[in-house]
Amino acid sequence: MTERDDEFARLLEDSLQAQPLEPGQTVSGRIIAIWPDVAFVDVGGKGEATIDIDDLKDAEGDVEVEIGDRIEAVVLSTAGGLKLSRKLARGAASARQLEEAFRAGLPVEGRVEKSIKGGFEVRIAGARGFCPISQIDLARTTEPSIHEGRVYAFRILEWKDGGKNLVVSRRALLEEEEQERAEELRKEIVAGAVLTGRVASVREYGAFVDLGAGIQGLLHVSEMGWSRVANPSDLVKPGDEITVKVLRVDAENRKISLGLKQLQDDPWSSVASEYATGRIVTGRVTRHAEFGAFVELAPGVEALAHASTFPPSPATGGWKASVPIGSSASYEILSIDPEKKRIGVALASAASAAPVAISEGARLTGKVERIERYGVFVYLAPGRTGLIPTTETGVLKDADIPKLFPVGGDVEVVVQEVEPGGRRIRLSRKAVIEADERSQVRAYEERTAASAPEAFGSLADKLRGALRTQKPDRS
């Protein structure tokens, strides 16, 4: 055995004892020996590997590396020692290498020749391959011609006729790459992170945003803007590139919640300086609720005009008819709580009326708001409603109260009790009736007392006159 053969045997034995790697893994190494048919590569602590000399030649057939050069290659096989390849990724693989790539699941490069029925004809190192249309890309292909003439990396799914016919897939590699990118990207997707994504789809409840590598997050309609967004499609469209903030990440269920308004200034931050109690502002009604109307004072700043601030009305719809959705009007600010983001308002026409002093003993005129089995509720002023208990209505037990107290009708009452803070106000209609009766009695008595002396005096005068006429003449 020659010295050259001894060196070759030693290098081969070392390569057999090298630490095994996984097929398809990319490694970096240094060329330590070049022979006519094979070269040896030192891959560090993982041992030494062999690579076919054809893999190291350029287009003219010349070896393009020298001893000491570093190269990157793919692990082709681990059976019988580490075997590397560079040209599988450049479409210059031999039939033997293609078979090894098929068995190892390694990628190979191929050129899409043309689109045919059900897919594409692909040429890989002189072999004919077929790529089903569903395997050419991650997304459904609507224009097959866009792939013609392109060079892609494929995975060989089926090996037929000794390698003359191949079934290949580009999608399988793309999915693996996307999965790898997804794992890396998920490390960046944490609460508070600001990311750029593309709107994938829009629903009535929000939009799904593709953050990359197939990872999608939900931008809920409530997080799109500080103003109420009725239709997400008015704000974003599929394909739009937007910047969002990660609000929450549910790693277990792989759900990501996104926000858009969080990247804008909160309009409530300036409410305390721009609004004050008693100020008249213009507002637009955005929606109705059973307890009142929501009024937008500025983009993202909504106030509540409570139902109790509207005068009762017998019309269909009650107070809602006076403030239809979309209507604008002047409102007076009744209260402000910036911390809780609450503003109470009342229609300026109602709030600006003469102030009503609601204190015990006061006699007031209000409007019937509603009737319950236990009494009649009376609107006294914006936000101030009192109750006339059934026993204080001043009517007979079996009387038709709804008929006697029609909703929206005026009713005069006496304030009997006001709880601290004015939360509960007890009223009485009976007290008004009794007060009126007492007043009438006093008036009658006063009239009677005033007329009695006059009548008596007239009679006395007549008697005196009669007596004078009956006296004898003493002359």
C-alpha positions as CSV (number, residue, x, y, z in Angstrom):
1,M,0.0,0.0,0.0
2,T,1.4,3.3,-1.0
3,E,1.8,6.4,1.3
4,R,-1.1,8.0,-0.6
5,D,-3.3,5.0,0.0
6,D,-2.4,5.0,3.7
7,E,-3.5,8.6,4.0
8,F,-6.7,8.0,2.2
9,A,-7.5,5.0,4.4
10,R,-6.7,7.0,7.5
11,L,-9.0,9.9,6.5
12,L,-11.7,7.5,5.6
13,E,-11.5,5.7,8.9
14,D,-11.6,9.0,10.7
15,S,-14.6,10.0,8.8
16,L,-16.4,6.7,9.7
17,Q,-15.8,7.5,13.4
18,A,-17.0,11.1,13.1
19,Q,-19.9,12.3,15.2
20,P,-23.1,11.6,13.2
21,L,-25.2,14.5,11.8
22,E,-28.7,14.6,10.5
23,P,-29.3,14.4,6.7
24,G,-30.2,17.8,5.3
25,Q,-28.2,19.7,8.0
26,T,-25.9,22.4,6.7
27,V,-22.3,22.3,8.0
28,S,-19.3,24.4,7.6
29,G,-15.8,22.9,7.2
30,R,-12.2,23.2,5.8
31,I,-10.9,21.3,2.9
32,I,-8.0,19.2,4.2
33,A,-7.4,16.8,1.2
34,I,-8.3,16.7,-2.5
35,W,-8.2,13.5,-4.5
36,P,-9.3,12.8,-8.1
37,D,-12.7,11.6,-7.1
38,V,-13.3,12.8,-3.6
39,A,-12.2,15.5,-1.1
40,F,-12.0,15.4,2.6
41,V,-13.6,18.2,4.8
42,D,-12.8,18.8,8.4
43,V,-16.1,19.7,10.1
44,G,-14.5,20.4,13.5
45,G,-15.5,18.5,16.5
46,K,-18.0,16.6,14.4
47,G,-15.3,14.8,12.5
48,E,-14.4,14.7,8.9
49,A,-16.6,14.2,5.9
50,T,-16.2,13.4,2.2
51,I,-17.6,15.3,-0.8
52,D,-17.5,14.2,-4.4
53,I,-15.0,16.2,-6.4
54,D,-17.7,17.0,-9.0
55,D,-19.4,19.0,-6.3
56,L,-16.4,21.3,-6.1
57,K,-16.1,22.1,-9.8
58,D,-17.2,25.2,-11.6
59,A,-19.2,25.5,-14.9
60,E,-15.9,24.9,-16.9
61,G,-15.2,21.7,-15.0
62,D,-12.3,23.1,-12.9
63,V,-12.0,22.5,-9.2
64,E,-12.8,25.9,-7.6
65,V,-11.4,25.2,-4.1
66,E,-8.0,24.6,-2.6
67,I,-6.7,22.8,0.5
68,G,-7.4,25.1,3.4
69,D,-10.5,26.7,1.9
70,R,-13.7,26.8,3.9
71,I,-17.0,25.6,2.4
72,E,-20.6,25.1,3.4
73,A,-22.4,22.0,2.3
74,V,-25.4,19.9,3.1
75,V,-25.2,16.5,4.8
76,L,-26.3,14.1,2.1
77,S,-25.9,10.8,4.0
78,T,-24.6,9.4,7.2
79,A,-24.5,5.8,6.1
80,G,-20.8,4.7,5.9
81,G,-19.5,8.1,7.0
82,L,-20.5,11.7,6.5
83,K,-21.2,12.5,2.9
84,L,-21.6,16.1,1.9
85,S,-23.0,17.9,-1.2
86,R,-23.0,21.4,-2.5
87,K,-24.5,20.9,-5.9
88,L,-27.8,19.5,-4.9
89,A,-28.8,23.1,-4.2
90,R,-27.6,24.1,-7.7
91,G,-29.4,21.6,-9.9
92,A,-26.3,19.8,-10.9
93,A,-26.9,16.6,-9.1
94,S,-26.2,13.2,-10.6
95,A,-28.8,10.4,-10.7
96,R,-27.1,8.7,-7.7
97,Q,-27.2,12.0,-5.7
98,L,-30.9,12.5,-6.6
99,E,-31.7,9.1,-5.3
100,E,-29.8,9.8,-2.1
101,A,-31.6,13.1,-1.8
102,F,-34.9,11.3,-2.2
103,R,-34.1,8.8,0.5
104,A,-32.7,11.4,2.8
105,G,-35.5,13.9,2.1
106,L,-33.0,16.6,1.0
107,P,-34.0,19.5,-1.2
108,V,-32.9,19.7,-4.8
109,E,-33.2,22.5,-7.4
110,G,-35.3,22.3,-10.5
111,R,-36.5,24.5,-13.3
112,V,-40.3,24.8,-14.0
113,E,-40.5,24.0,-17.7
114,K,-44.2,24.5,-18.3
115,S,-47.6,24.2,-16.8
116,I,-49.5,21.0,-17.7
117,K,-52.8,19.5,-16.7
118,G,-52.9,19.3,-12.9
119,G,-49.5,20.8,-12.3
120,F,-46.1,21.6,-13.7
121,E,-43.3,19.8,-15.6
122,V,-40.0,20.3,-13.7
123,R,-36.5,19.4,-14.9
124,I,-34.0,18.3,-12.2
125,A,-30.5,17.4,-13.3
126,G,-31.8,16.0,-16.6
127,A,-34.6,14.0,-14.9
128,R,-38.3,14.8,-15.6
129,G,-40.3,15.7,-12.5
130,F,-44.0,16.5,-11.9
131,C,-45.1,19.0,-9.3
132,P,-48.9,19.0,-8.6
133,I,-50.4,22.5,-8.7
134,S,-51.3,22.3,-5.0
135,Q,-47.6,21.7,-4.2
136,I,-46.0,24.6,-6.1
137,D,-46.7,27.3,-3.5
138,L,-48.3,27.9,-0.1
139,A,-51.2,29.9,-1.5
140,R,-53.5,28.7,-4.2
141,T,-52.1,29.4,-7.7
142,T,-54.5,31.2,-9.9
143,E,-52.0,32.1,-12.6
144,P,-49.9,29.0,-13.3
145,S,-47.8,30.8,-16.0
146,I,-46.1,33.0,-13.3
147,H,-44.1,29.9,-12.3
148,E,-42.9,29.0,-15.7
149,G,-39.1,29.4,-16.2
150,R,-38.5,29.8,-12.4
151,V,-35.9,27.8,-10.6
152,Y,-37.1,26.6,-7.2
153,A,-35.9,24.2,-4.5
154,F,-38.1,21.0,-4.4
155,R,-38.4,17.9,-2.3
156,I,-38.7,14.6,-4.1
157,L,-41.9,12.9,-2.9
158,E,-41.8,9.9,-5.2
159,W,-39.0,8.1,-7.1
160,K,-40.3,6.3,-10.2
161,D,-38.7,4.3,-13.1
162,G,-35.3,4.4,-11.6
163,G,-35.4,8.2,-11.3
164,K,-36.7,8.9,-14.8
165,N,-40.0,10.2,-13.4
166,L,-40.2,12.2,-10.1
167,V,-43.0,13.7,-8.1
168,V,-41.8,16.8,-6.3
169,S,-43.1,19.4,-4.0
170,R,-42.0,23.0,-3.4
171,R,-44.7,23.6,-0.8
172,A,-43.2,21.0,1.6
173,L,-40.0,23.0,1.8
174,L,-41.8,26.3,2.1
175,E,-43.9,25.0,5.0
176,E,-40.8,23.8,6.8
177,E,-39.1,27.2,6.3
178,E,-42.2,29.0,7.4
179,Q,-42.4,26.8,10.5
180,E,-38.7,27.6,11.3
181,R,-39.4,31.3,10.8
182,A,-42.5,31.1,12.9
183,E,-40.7,29.7,15.8
184,E,-38.1,32.5,15.6
185,L,-40.8,35.1,15.1
186,R,-42.9,33.9,18.1
187,K,-39.9,34.9,20.3
188,E,-40.5,38.5,19.2
189,I,-44.2,38.4,19.6
190,V,-44.7,39.4,23.2
191,A,-47.1,41.8,25.0
192,G,-46.0,45.4,24.2
193,A,-44.2,44.6,21.0
194,V,-44.9,46.9,18.0
195,L,-44.9,45.0,14.8
196,T,-45.7,45.5,11.1
197,G,-48.1,43.1,9.5
198,R,-50.5,42.8,6.5
199,V,-54.3,42.5,6.8
200,A,-55.2,39.0,5.8
201,S,-59.0,39.2,6.1
202,V,-61.7,41.5,7.6
203,R,-64.7,40.3,9.6
204,E,-67.6,42.1,11.3
205,Y,-65.8,41.8,14.6
206,G,-62.3,42.9,13.5
207,A,-59.4,42.0,11.2
208,F,-56.9,39.2,11.1
209,V,-53.3,40.5,10.6
210,D,-50.5,38.3,9.2
211,L,-47.4,39.1,11.2
212,G,-45.2,36.8,9.0
213,A,-44.5,33.1,8.7
214,G,-48.2,32.3,8.7
215,I,-48.7,33.7,12.2
216,Q,-51.9,35.8,12.5
217,G,-53.2,38.0,15.2
218,L,-56.7,39.4,15.8
219,L,-57.2,43.1,15.7
220,H,-60.6,43.4,17.4
221,V,-63.0,46.2,16.3
222,S,-62.9,47.7,19.8
223,E,-59.1,48.1,19.5
224,M,-59.1,49.7,16.1
225,G,-59.6,53.3,17.2
226,W,-60.5,55.5,20.1
227,S,-63.7,56.4,18.2
228,R,-66.4,53.7,17.9
229,V,-65.8,51.8,14.7
230,A,-69.1,50.5,13.3
231,N,-67.6,48.7,10.3
232,P,-64.0,47.4,10.3
233,S,-64.0,47.5,6.5
234,D,-64.2,51.3,6.6
235,L,-60.8,51.4,8.3
236,V,-58.7,48.5,6.9
237,K,-58.8,46.4,3.7
238,P,-57.2,43.0,2.9
239,G,-53.6,43.6,1.8
240,D,-53.1,46.8,3.8
241,E,-49.8,47.0,5.6
242,I,-50.3,48.3,9.2
243,T,-48.4,48.7,12.3
244,V,-49.9,47.2,15.4
245,K,-49.2,46.7,19.1
246,V,-49.3,43.2,20.7
247,L,-51.8,43.4,23.6
248,R,-51.9,39.8,24.8
249,V,-50.4,36.4,23.8
250,D,-52.1,33.2,24.7
251,A,-49.3,30.8,24.1
252,E,-51.3,27.7,25.0
253,N,-54.0,28.4,22.5
254,R,-51.7,30.3,20.1
255,K,-54.0,33.4,20.1
256,I,-52.6,36.9,19.7
257,S,-54.6,40.0,20.4
258,L,-53.5,43.2,18.6
259,G,-54.3,46.9,19.0
260,L,-54.1,49.8,16.7
261,K,-55.5,52.7,18.8
262,Q,-52.7,52.1,21.4
263,L,-50.3,53.7,19.0
264,Q,-52.3,56.9,18.9
265,D,-52.7,59.5,21.7
266,D,-55.6,58.8,24.1
267,P,-58.1,61.6,23.6
268,W,-59.2,61.3,27.3
269,S,-55.7,62.5,28.4
270,S,-56.8,66.1,27.5
271,V,-60.4,65.9,28.7
272,A,-59.7,67.5,32.1
273,S,-58.2,70.6,30.5
274,E,-60.7,70.9,27.6
275,Y,-64.1,70.3,29.3
276,A,-65.6,71.7,32.5
277,T,-68.9,71.3,34.3
278,G,-71.5,73.7,33.1
279,R,-69.9,74.2,29.7
280,I,-72.1,73.9,26.6
281,V,-70.7,71.7,23.8
282,T,-71.9,70.2,20.6
283,G,-72.3,66.5,20.5
284,R,-73.5,63.8,18.1
285,V,-75.6,60.8,19.2
286,T,-73.9,57.6,18.3
287,R,-76.2,55.0,19.9
288,H,-79.1,54.4,22.2
289,A,-79.3,52.2,25.3
290,E,-82.2,51.6,27.7
291,F,-80.6,53.9,30.3
292,G,-79.7,56.8,27.9
293,A,-78.0,58.1,24.8
294,F,-74.3,58.0,24.1
295,V,-73.0,61.3,22.7
296,E,-69.7,61.8,21.0
297,L,-68.1,65.1,22.0
298,A,-64.8,64.5,20.1
299,P,-63.2,61.5,18.3
300,G,-62.9,58.9,21.1
301,V,-64.6,60.9,23.8
302,E,-68.2,59.8,24.5
303,A,-70.5,61.2,27.1
304,L,-73.8,59.8,28.4
305,A,-77.1,61.7,28.4
306,H,-79.0,59.6,31.0
307,A,-82.6,58.9,30.3
308,S,-83.5,60.8,33.4
309,T,-82.2,64.0,31.9
310,F,-84.8,64.0,29.2
311,P,-88.3,65.4,29.9
312,P,-90.9,62.6,29.7
313,S,-92.9,62.4,26.5
314,P,-96.1,60.4,25.6
315,A,-94.8,60.0,22.1
316,T,-93.8,56.6,20.7
317,G,-90.1,56.0,21.6
318,G,-90.2,58.5,24.4
319,W,-87.0,60.4,24.9
320,K,-85.3,58.5,22.1
321,A,-87.4,60.3,19.5
322,S,-86.0,63.6,20.7
323,V,-82.4,62.6,20.1
324,P,-82.2,60.2,17.0
325,I,-79.0,58.4,16.3
326,G,-76.7,60.6,14.2
327,S,-78.3,63.9,15.3
328,S,-76.2,66.7,16.6
329,A,-77.3,69.2,19.3
330,S,-75.9,71.4,22.2
331,Y,-75.4,69.6,25.5
332,E,-74.5,70.9,28.9
333,I,-71.8,69.0,30.8
334,L,-73.2,67.9,34.2
335,S,-70.3,65.8,35.5
336,I,-66.7,64.7,34.5
337,D,-64.7,61.8,35.8
338,P,-61.5,61.6,33.6
339,E,-60.1,58.6,35.5
340,K,-63.2,56.4,34.9
341,K,-63.6,58.1,31.4
342,R,-67.1,59.2,32.2
343,I,-68.9,62.4,31.3
344,G,-72.5,63.1,32.1
345,V,-74.4,65.6,29.8
346,A,-78.0,66.8,29.3
347,L,-79.6,68.5,26.3
348,A,-78.9,72.2,26.7
349,S,-82.5,73.1,26.1
350,A,-83.5,71.1,29.2
351,A,-80.5,71.7,31.3
352,S,-80.5,75.5,30.8
353,A,-84.1,75.9,32.1
354,A,-84.5,77.9,35.3
355,P,-82.8,75.9,38.2
356,V,-85.2,74.1,40.4
357,A,-84.7,74.2,44.2
358,I,-85.6,70.7,45.3
359,S,-85.9,70.8,49.1
360,E,-88.3,69.5,51.7
361,G,-91.6,71.4,51.6
362,A,-91.0,72.9,48.2
363,R,-94.0,72.9,45.8
364,L,-93.0,72.1,42.3
365,T,-94.4,71.2,38.9
366,G,-93.0,68.2,37.1
367,K,-93.9,65.8,34.3
368,V,-95.1,62.3,34.7
369,E,-92.2,60.0,33.7
370,R,-93.6,56.5,34.3
371,I,-96.1,54.6,36.4
372,E,-95.4,51.6,38.6
373,R,-97.7,49.6,40.8
374,Y,-96.2,51.3,43.9
375,G,-96.4,54.9,42.6
376,V,-95.8,57.6,40.0
377,F,-92.3,58.8,39.0
378,V,-92.1,62.5,38.2
379,Y,-89.4,64.2,36.3
380,L,-88.4,67.4,38.1
381,A,-85.1,68.5,36.4
382,P,-82.4,66.8,34.4
383,G,-81.2,63.9,36.4
384,R,-83.7,64.6,39.2
385,T,-86.7,62.3,39.4
386,G,-89.0,61.8,42.4
387,L,-91.6,59.3,43.4
388,I,-95.2,59.8,44.4
389,P,-96.1,56.7,46.5
390,T,-99.6,55.4,45.6
391,T,-100.8,56.5,49.1
392,E,-99.7,60.1,48.3
393,T,-101.5,60.4,44.9
394,G,-104.6,61.8,46.6
395,V,-107.0,59.6,44.6
396,L,-109.3,56.8,45.6
397,K,-107.9,53.3,46.1
398,D,-109.6,51.9,43.0
399,A,-109.0,55.0,40.8
400,D,-107.4,54.6,37.3
401,I,-104.0,56.1,38.1
402,P,-102.6,55.9,34.5
403,K,-105.6,57.9,33.3
404,L,-105.3,60.5,36.0
405,F,-101.5,60.8,35.6
406,P,-100.8,60.5,31.9
407,V,-97.1,60.1,30.9
408,G,-95.7,63.5,29.9
409,G,-98.5,65.3,31.7
410,D,-97.8,68.1,34.2
411,V,-98.4,67.4,37.8
412,E,-97.9,69.6,40.9
413,V,-96.3,68.1,43.9
414,V,-94.9,68.8,47.3
415,V,-91.4,67.5,48.2
416,Q,-91.7,65.5,51.4
417,E,-88.3,64.1,51.7
418,V,-84.9,64.3,50.0
419,E,-82.1,61.9,50.9
420,P,-78.5,63.2,51.2
421,G,-77.1,63.5,47.7
422,G,-80.6,63.7,46.2
423,R,-80.6,60.1,45.2
424,R,-84.2,59.6,46.4
425,I,-86.9,62.2,46.4
426,R,-90.3,61.5,48.0
427,L,-93.2,63.5,46.6
428,S,-96.8,64.0,47.4
429,R,-99.8,65.0,45.3
430,K,-102.1,64.6,48.2
431,A,-100.3,67.3,50.1
432,V,-101.0,69.7,47.2
433,I,-104.7,68.9,47.3
434,E,-104.8,69.3,51.1
435,A,-102.9,72.5,50.9
436,D,-105.3,73.8,48.3
437,E,-108.3,72.8,50.4
438,R,-107.0,74.6,53.4
439,S,-106.3,77.6,51.3
440,Q,-109.8,77.6,50.0
441,V,-111.3,77.3,53.5
442,R,-109.2,80.2,54.7
443,A,-110.3,82.3,51.8
444,Y,-113.9,81.5,52.5
445,E,-113.5,82.3,56.2
446,E,-111.8,85.6,55.3
447,R,-114.6,86.6,52.9
448,T,-117.2,85.7,55.5
449,A,-115.5,87.6,58.3
450,A,-115.1,90.7,56.0
451,S,-118.8,90.7,54.9
452,A,-120.4,90.2,58.4
453,P,-119.8,93.7,59.9
454,E,-121.0,95.4,56.8
455,A,-124.3,93.5,56.8
456,F,-124.8,94.2,60.5
457,G,-124.0,97.8,60.1
458,S,-126.5,98.2,57.3
459,L,-129.3,96.8,59.4
460,A,-128.4,99.0,62.4
461,D,-128.4,102.0,60.2
462,K,-131.9,101.1,58.9
463,L,-133.2,100.6,62.5
464,R,-131.8,104.0,63.5
465,G,-133.3,105.6,60.6
466,A,-136.7,104.1,61.3
467,L,-136.6,105.2,64.9
468,R,-135.8,108.7,64.0
469,T,-138.9,108.9,61.8
470,Q,-141.1,107.6,64.6
471,K,-140.0,110.2,67.3
472,P,-142.7,113.0,68.1
473,D,-142.0,116.4,66.9
474,R,-141.3,118.5,70.1
475,S,-141.5,121.8,68.4
